[in-house]
């Protein structure tokens, strides 16, 4: 009997240990919940910072906020966006780093000369929202627009047979006397039948060309990819941008496509000291 009683006491003790181990995590959950809430708040603040920064960056680059425009105070912006003043202050600091805005005792203003240019994401947004390819105040000069047999790598991108042609357009864009972009656009050759302006070098026909292609073909850009790298400008790029051969540039390649295939392929380069930026989903 004493053995049975002793065994029962052992079982009771084991049960108490099990019960304690089962309930132990409950005492740590408040700290875990606090950590989760802190992480969520941090994510929300970062998302708000990104939204504010991207909004005003795009407003400035598109000309919706011209040079010299005065921005509301940090307190007013915080109330407008429903965020803390510190979040607005961080967004303003980022725009100052990009030299898009300037501050003075009189307030915050859009910089007179913004050393920034539109990214491919900005240009795609412009195509969708305004049917344009360039930003307000931006002009372009088309050097070539013709049907050509492309290099092998371009033919592969468009899934063409050897000897097939594509539309090739080469141009320089800028604001006033500042050249901000040198680019070569490639389109499928059949697009030239639907949009004859693809083969025109008239400056006024360059802006909005992508939107006209989409309208004429009934296609829609559903996939976009940018590849970028810094390197030295070759002689052709340097001449187009007004740089010395070998000057540092940011070079990139952009692909806009849908389920059918590639719609537009663009190779581009920017001179040094220009800033581009864009948001992306995470």
C-alpha positions in Angstrom: 0.0 0.0 0.0 2.8 2.3 0.8 4.3 1.5 -2.6 1.0 2.4 -4.3 0.7 5.6 -2.4 4.3 6.5 -3.2 3.6 5.8 -6.9 0.5 8.0 -6.8 2.4 10.8 -5.3 5.0 10.5 -8.1 2.2 10.7 -10.7 0.7 13.7 -9.0 4.1 15.4 -9.1 4.6 14.6 -12.7 1.2 15.9 -13.6 2.0 19.2 -11.8 5.2 19.5 -13.8 3.4 18.8 -17.1 0.7 21.4 -16.1 3.4 23.9 -15.3 5.2 23.3 -18.6 1.9 23.6 -20.5 1.0 26.9 -19.0 4.6 28.3 -18.9 4.4 29.9 -22.4 1.4 31.8 -21.4 3.5 34.0 -19.1 5.8 34.9 -22.0 3.1 35.8 -24.5 2.6 39.4 -23.4 6.2 40.1 -24.2 5.9 38.3 -27.5 2.7 40.3 -28.3 4.6 43.5 -27.5 7.4 42.6 -29.9 4.9 41.8 -32.6 3.1 45.1 -32.1 6.4 47.0 -32.1 7.4 45.3 -35.4 4.0 46.1 -37.0 4.2 49.7 -35.9 7.7 49.9 -37.3 6.5 48.4 -40.6 3.6 50.8 -40.8 5.9 53.8 -40.1 8.2 52.6 -42.9 5.3 52.2 -45.3 4.0 55.7 -44.5 7.5 57.1 -45.0 7.8 55.4 -48.3 4.3 56.5 -49.5 5.0 60.2 -48.6 8.5 60.2 -50.1 7.3 58.5 -53.4 4.3 60.8 -53.7 6.3 64.0 -53.5 9.1 62.6 -55.6 6.7 61.8 -58.4 4.9 65.2 -58.0 8.2 67.0 -58.4 9.5 64.8 -61.3 6.2 65.1 -63.3 6.1 68.9 -62.8 2.9 68.7 -60.8 4.9 70.6 -58.2 7.0 73.1 -60.2 10.3 74.5 -59.0 9.9 77.0 -56.2 6.6 75.6 -55.0 6.1 75.7 -51.3 5.2 72.6 -49.4 3.0 72.5 -46.4 4.6 72.4 -43.0 5.6 69.1 -41.4 2.7 69.5 -38.9 0.2 70.1 -41.8 1.5 67.1 -43.7 1.4 64.9 -40.7 -2.3 65.8 -40.2 -3.0 65.3 -43.9 -1.4 61.9 -44.1 -2.5 60.8 -40.6 1.0 60.1 -39.4 3.5 61.3 -36.8 5.4 64.5 -37.4 8.6 62.5 -37.1 7.6 60.3 -40.1 7.1 63.4 -42.2 10.4 64.8 -41.1 12.2 61.6 -42.2 10.4 61.8 -45.6 11.5 65.4 -46.0 15.1 64.5 -45.1 15.1 61.9 -47.8 13.9 64.3 -50.4 16.5 66.8 -49.3 19.2 64.1 -49.7 17.9 63.6 -53.3 18.1 67.4 -53.7 14.5 67.6 -54.7 13.5 70.1 -52.1 15.3 72.8 -50.1 14.5 74.3 -46.7 14.9 77.9 -45.4 13.5 79.9 -42.5 10.6 80.7 -44.7 9.6 77.0 -45.3 10.2 74.1 -47.5 10.3 74.5 -51.3 10.8 72.4 -54.5 14.4 72.9 -55.6 15.0 75.2 -58.5 17.2 72.6 -60.3 16.4 69.0 -59.4 19.3 66.6 -60.1 16.8 63.8 -60.5 15.2 62.1 -63.4 12.3 59.7 -63.9 12.9 56.0 -63.4 11.4 53.4 -65.8 8.7 52.9 -63.1 7.9 56.6 -63.2 7.6 56.5 -67.0 5.4 53.4 -66.9 3.2 55.2 -64.4 3.0 58.2 -66.7 2.1 56.0 -69.7 -0.8 54.5 -67.7 -2.0 57.7 -66.0 -1.4 60.5 -68.6 -0.7 58.6 -71.9 2.7 60.3 -71.9 6.3 58.9 -71.8 8.0 62.0 -70.6 7.7 64.3 -67.6 6.5 67.9 -67.7 9.3 70.1 -68.9 11.2 67.2 -70.5 11.8 67.2 -74.2 13.4 64.8 -76.6 15.4 64.7 -79.8 15.1 61.6 -81.9 18.3 60.7 -83.8 17.0 57.6 -85.6 13.8 55.6 -86.1 13.9 52.7 -88.5 13.4 49.0 -89.2 16.6 47.1 -88.6 17.9 43.6 -88.2 18.7 43.6 -84.5 21.7 42.1 -82.6 21.3 38.5 -81.7 20.5 39.2 -78.1 17.7 41.6 -79.0 16.3 39.0 -81.5 16.3 36.4 -78.8 14.4 38.7 -76.5 11.6 39.1 -79.1 11.8 35.4 -80.1 12.7 36.3 -83.7 14.2 34.2 -86.4 17.6 35.2 -87.9 17.1 38.1 -90.3 13.8 39.3 -88.9 13.5 43.0 -88.3 12.4 45.2 -85.4 11.8 48.9 -84.9 14.8 50.7 -83.4 14.4 54.3 -82.0 17.3 56.3 -80.6 16.9 59.6 -78.8 18.1 62.0 -76.1 15.9 63.6 -73.5 16.5 66.4 -71.1 15.2 69.5 -69.3 16.3 72.9 -70.8 20.0 72.5 -71.5 20.5 69.5 -69.2 20.6 66.1 -70.8 19.0 63.5 -68.5 18.6 60.4 -70.7 20.1 58.6 -73.7 17.9 55.7 -74.8 17.3 53.2 -77.6 13.8 51.7 -77.8 13.0 48.4 -79.6 9.5 47.3 -80.8 8.2 44.4 -82.8 8.2 45.3 -86.6 4.5 44.7 -87.1 3.8 47.5 -84.6 5.0 50.0 -87.3 2.1 49.2 -89.5 -0.4 50.0 -86.7 1.6 53.0 -85.4 3.5 54.7 -88.3 4.9 57.3 -85.9 7.3 54.6 -84.7 9.3 55.3 -87.8 9.1 59.1 -87.4 11.9 61.2 -86.0 9.6 64.2 -85.4 10.2 65.3 -81.8 6.5 65.9 -81.1 5.7 62.3 -82.0 8.0 60.7 -79.5 6.1 61.6 -76.3 3.2 59.2 -75.7 4.4 56.7 -78.3 4.2 53.7 -76.0 0.6 54.6 -75.0 -0.3 54.8 -78.7 1.3 51.4 -79.3 -0.8 49.8 -76.5 -4.0 51.4 -77.8 -3.4 50.3 -81.4 -2.4 46.7 -80.5 -4.9 46.2 -77.7 -2.1 44.9 -75.5 -1.4 45.9 -71.9 1.9 45.9 -70.0 1.5 43.4 -67.1 5.2 42.6 -66.4 8.2 45.0 -66.1 11.8 44.4 -65.3 14.8 46.7 -64.9 18.5 45.7 -64.9 21.0 48.4 -64.0 24.7 48.7 -63.6 27.3 51.5 -63.3 30.0 51.6 -65.9 32.1 54.0 -68.1 30.3 55.6 -71.1 31.4 54.6 -74.6 32.0 57.2 -77.2 28.5 57.2 -78.6 26.9 57.4 -75.1 29.3 60.2 -74.1 28.6 62.2 -77.2 24.8 61.9 -76.7 25.0 63.0 -73.0 27.6 65.7 -73.5 30.2 63.8 -71.4 33.8 62.8 -71.9 34.3 59.3 -73.1 34.9 57.0 -70.1 32.8 59.2 -67.8 30.8 57.2 -65.2 27.1 56.6 -66.1 24.2 54.4 -64.9 23.2 52.1 -67.7 20.1 50.0 -67.7 17.8 47.8 -69.7 14.0 47.7 -69.3 11.6 45.1 -70.5 7.8 45.7 -70.7 5.7 42.7 -71.6 2.5 40.8 -71.3 1.5 37.1 -71.5 2.0 37.3 -75.3 5.6 38.5 -75.1 7.8 41.5 -75.2 6.1 44.8 -76.1 9.0 47.2 -75.6 12.7 46.8 -74.8 14.7 49.9 -73.9 18.4 50.3 -73.3 19.2 53.6 -71.5 21.9 55.4 -69.6 22.0 58.4 -67.3 24.8 60.9 -66.6 26.5 60.9 -63.2 25.0 62.7 -60.2 21.4 62.1 -61.2 19.0 60.4 -58.8 16.3 57.9 -59.6 14.0 56.2 -57.2 10.9 54.1 -57.1 8.8 52.0 -54.8 8.3 48.2 -55.2 6.1 45.7 -53.6 7.4 43.6 -50.7 
